[in-house]
Amino acid sequence: MNGKTHVGLALLVWCLVHTSTLAETNVQADVVYGHKAGMALTFDVLQPDEPNGSGVLFIVSGGWVSRWMPPEQEIAFLRPLLDRGYTVFAVRHGSSPKFVIPEIVPDVRRAVRFIRLHANDWGVDPNHLAASGWSAGGHLALMLGTTGDDGDPDSRDPVERTSSRVQAVVAYFPPTDLRPYVSDDEFPTRFPALKFDVERAAEFSPLLQVSSDDAPALLIHGDQDTLVPLWHSQKMAEALRGVGVETRLIVIEGAGHGFTGDAADRAVAAWLEWLDSHLTARAAKPQTAAP
């Protein structure tokens, strides 16, 4: 599901219009958090000069294709988070078409574990991590929010012994139920990451993984989205509320799979407000350590 380009351009315009003083950003590029198929899994660390101690994993994924880009381009569309003091981890996963969703989800889980294990290296509290993404990236962020675990205490790998839980999620127009896509004749051709056994679609559908220990989630969706219809976020919000998990759904009237102008302004403002209330606000009072 690829609204990444449209939203990226909208955020870049937002930055140019609304940010008068740009904070300096320190970059640590291509941090290796794992390996698969003889290749490295990497993320970039983007640190503002005045960090607030919280971290945001931004899942780089459109149509479950995870492309590399120069860090300066990442900084351009992630500038609102950086100016707010968030340390941002631009996480790339094993990309479609080589890998399908059941092979991709473990990558982003490992990224959370690795970042939590090494959080002090970047001045981030390991209990103040959020996941965010657009479209396919939003789907993966919600998978982290709904299926986080405490790690495998018997693993020989210290990363795998570490929790994959996040403390908040922000997802733009995310597909939350993969069953209609995986079973469709057209979508797996357009999006090869969907070419897996339909019997496993529920396992990788955030909507069907909701439980009372899920992370608070903000969902932002256009009511004219024909690629990922609004019902995906509506049902997700309803399911989360049904088990007592804090959630908010913002519907952008007239918007399709991507936002521009005032719609982009509204989405970015809500994104920042949600992170502030669930990450930096948590830092102001004593917390029980996440597993």
Residue, then its C-alpha position, 0 to 999 in steps of 0.5 A: m500500500n503505497g501512499k508514502t510518496h504523497v505523504g512525504l511531499a506533504l510533510l516536506v511542505w509542512c516543514l518548509v511552511h511551519t518550521s522557522t528554526l530547524a534544529e541540528t540533526n545528528v545522523q548515524a546511518d546504516v546501523v545493522y540490527g540483524h541479518k537475513a539471506g546474507m544481507a544486513l537489516t539496517f536503520d538510520v538514527l536521526q538525533p536532534d541536538e536537544p533530544n527529549g529522551s523518547g524514540v520513534l521507530f518510523i517504519v520505511s515501507g510502502g507496499w511492504v517495499s522498504r527502500w533505502m534513501p539518503p538520511e537528508q531525505e529522511i530528515a526532510f519528512l521527519r523534521p516535525l518529530l526531530d524539532r519536537g525532540y524525538t530521536v527517530f529510527a528510520v527502520r528498513h525491513g526485508s523488502s518485497p518482492k523478495f520477502v512476504i509479510p510473514e517474513i517481514v514482521p519478524d524484522v520490525r520486531r527485531a528492530v524494536r528489540f535491538i533499539r531497546l537493548h541499545a537505547n542508552d547508546w542514543g540517550v533514549d529511555p527504553n520504555h519510551l518507544a513508539a512505532s509509526g508508519w504510513s500505509a504498509g508501514g502503518h500496518l507494521a507499526l500496528m503489528l508491533g502495537t498488537t503483538g509485542d512480546d517480552g522476548d525469549p528468555d531461553s534465546r542465546d541472542p541477547v536481542e531476542r531476549t529483549s521485549s518487542r513492545v512499544q508504548a504508542v503507535v501512530a498509523y496513517f491509513p493502515p491496512t488492518d485486515l489482510r484477509p481480503y487482500v491475500s485472498d484477492d486475485e489482483f492485490p498479490t500481483r500488485f503487492p507481492a508481499l501478499k503472496f502467502d497462505v491465506e490461512r495465515a492472513a489473520e495472524f498478520s492482521p492487527l485487527l485480529q490480534v487486538s488484546s487488552d495489553d496493546a499499545p495506545a494507537l492513533l489512526i489517521h485515515g481519509d474517507q475517500d481512500t479506495l486502496v485501503p478503505l476507511w473501514h480498516s481504521q474504523k474497525m481497528a479503533e472499535a476493536l481497541r476500544g472494546v478491550g479498553v485500549e486508548t485509541r483515537l481515529i481522525v477521519i480526513e474528509g475528502a482525502g484519499h491514500g495520502f494527505t496534502g495542505d490543511a489535511a497534512d497539517r492536521a495529521v502532523a499536529a495530531w501525530l505530535e500530540w499523540l506522541d507527546s501525551h504517550l511518550t514525553a508525558r510518561a517521562a514526567k512521572p515514575q514508570t514501571a519498567a517494560p519487560 
